[in-house]
Amino acid sequence: MDEISNSWAALAQQLADAPWRTSTRSQTSNCVEVAPLGTGPAAVALRDSKDRGGPVLLFDRAGWLRFIAGAKNGQFDLN
């Protein structure tokens, strides 16, 4: 149990220290931020810039590449 809480604490610290960047495609009400993560199973983190303390999506490298491909292909469009 202690190992799990140490892992969560380490991840939380890694997210707090991450070099977050705002998307160049962001608009006033539709902003996301992305950050590369140095170590661990997650390679990239994604969050809503309006809720920086809120949920974060974590991707491994392959998952991130699939997510970007899906976004480019309109897989996540709401229309």
KEKEKE-57269 format. One record per residue (C-alpha): residue number from 1; residue in one letter; y, x negated, z negated. Coordinates in pm, whole numbers. Example, Ala and Ser with C-alpha at 12.3 -4.5 7.8 and 13.67 -1.06 7.14 Angstrom:
{i->1&aa->a&north->-450&east->-1230&up->-780}
{i->2&aa->s&north->-106&east->-1367&up->-714}
This chain:
{i->1&aa->m&north->0&east->0&up->0}
{i->2&aa->d&north->242&east->-281&up->-86}
{i->3&aa->e&north->174&east->-445&up->252}
{i->4&aa->i&north->280&east->-125&up->431}
{i->5&aa->s&north->605&east->-94&up->236}
{i->6&aa->n&north->680&east->-463&up->305}
{i->7&aa->s&north->623&east->-399&up->677}
{i->8&aa->w&north->862&east->-101&up->674}
{i->9&aa->a&north->1121&east->-303&up->484}
{i->10&aa->a&north->1090&east->-587&up->735}
{i->11&aa->l&north->1125&east->-346&up->1028}
{i->12&aa->a&north->1429&east->-181&up->869}
{i->13&aa->q&north->1591&east->-523&up->824}
{i->14&aa->q&north->1505&east->-621&up->1181}
{i->15&aa->l&north->1668&east->-300&up->1311}
{i->16&aa->a&north->1977&east->-356&up->1096}
{i->17&aa->d&north->2015&east->-712&up->1230}
{i->18&aa->a&north->1931&east->-626&up->1593}
{i->19&aa->p&north->2189&east->-691&up->1866}
{i->20&aa->w&north->2246&east->-327&up->1965}
{i->21&aa->r&north->2410&east->-265&up->2305}
{i->22&aa->t&north->2555&east->61&up->2435}
{i->23&aa->s&north->2435&east->172&up->2775}
{i->24&aa->t&north->2679&east->118&up->3062}
{i->25&aa->r&north->2590&east->474&up->3170}
{i->26&aa->s&north->2697&east->625&up->2839}
{i->27&aa->q&north->2943&east->909&up->2835}
{i->28&aa->t&north->3151&east->1041&up->2547}
{i->29&aa->s&north->2879&east->1273&up->2417}
{i->30&aa->n&north->2564&east->1113&up->2563}
{i->31&aa->c&north->2544&east->762&up->2423}
{i->32&aa->v&north->2237&east->555&up->2358}
{i->33&aa->e&north->2200&east->202&up->2229}
{i->34&aa->v&north->1922&east->-42&up->2299}
{i->35&aa->a&north->1821&east->-359&up->2116}
{i->36&aa->p&north->1559&east->-622&up->2193}
{i->37&aa->l&north->1340&east->-702&up->1894}
{i->38&aa->g&north->1221&east->-1057&up->1847}
{i->39&aa->t&north->886&east->-1026&up->1673}
{i->40&aa->g&north->620&east->-771&up->1590}
{i->41&aa->p&north->447&east->-508&up->1802}
{i->42&aa->a&north->775&east->-340&up->1906}
{i->43&aa->a&north->976&east->-522&up->2172}
{i->44&aa->v&north->1265&east->-278&up->2222}
{i->45&aa->a&north->1441&east->-22&up->2004}
{i->46&aa->l&north->1644&east->277&up->2127}
{i->47&aa->r&north->1877&east->500&up->1923}
{i->48&aa->d&north->2156&east->758&up->1952}
{i->49&aa->s&north->2489&east->582&up->1904}
{i->50&aa->k&north->2632&east->893&up->1736}
{i->51&aa->d&north->2362&east->872&up->1465}
{i->52&aa->r&north->2310&east->500&up->1403}
{i->53&aa->g&north->2129&east->568&up->1077}
{i->54&aa->g&north->1903&east->827&up->1238}
{i->55&aa->p&north->1570&east->801&up->1419}
{i->56&aa->v&north->1485&east->503&up->1637}
{i->57&aa->l&north->1236&east->497&up->1923}
{i->58&aa->l&north->1026&east->180&up->1934}
{i->59&aa->f&north->859&east->55&up->2250}
{i->60&aa->d&north->625&east->-228&up->2329}
{i->61&aa->r&north->713&east->-412&up->2651}
{i->62&aa->a&north->482&east->-206&up->2874}
{i->63&aa->g&north->599&east->121&up->2717}
{i->64&aa->w&north->963&east->26&up->2768}
{i->65&aa->l&north->904&east->-51&up->3136}
{i->66&aa->r&north->729&east->286&up->3179}
{i->67&aa->f&north->1015&east->464&up->3000}
{i->68&aa->i&north->1277&east->300&up->3225}
{i->69&aa->a&north->1074&east->385&up->3536}
{i->70&aa->g&north->1045&east->749&up->3422}
{i->71&aa->a&north->1418&east->770&up->3354}
{i->72&aa->k&north->1498&east->629&up->3698}
{i->73&aa->n&north->1257&east->876&up->3861}
{i->74&aa->g&north->1412&east->1177&up->3684}
{i->75&aa->q&north->1112&east->1240&up->3458}
{i->76&aa->f&north->1340&east->1322&up->3164}
{i->77&aa->d&north->1611&east->1519&up->3347}
{i->78&aa->l&north->1690&east->1851&up->3183}
{i->79&aa->n&north->1786&east->2027&up->3507}
